[in-house]
Amino acid sequence: MREHLARSELKLPSQETKRVLVHVKPNARATAMLAYDPAEDSYTVAVKAPPIEGRANAELERFFSKLTKRRWRVKSGLASKTKVLVAV
């Protein structure tokens, strides 16, 4: 099984995209995009931070913002592994 997607395999959200569904895997070795599911239009992201006191959510927001060069915030799923991110 591969650790993460190669840069050329990434399907990043377009600039018009306002919401993104993300499945998070906290406590990973490194923060990385693992998969994109076109059927659900969702991403799977491994996050290095633990799911304690919002650390994994903050790491996910930073990672997705850096990856897409846009600012993102967790809209729903603050205490869940399935989250909805919205562009700010």
Secondary structure, DSSP 8 states (H G I E B T S, - for coil): --SS--GGG-----TT--EEEEEEE-S-SS-EEEEEETTTTEEEEE-SS-SSTTHHHHHHHHHHHHHHTS-EEEEE-TTSSEEEEEE-
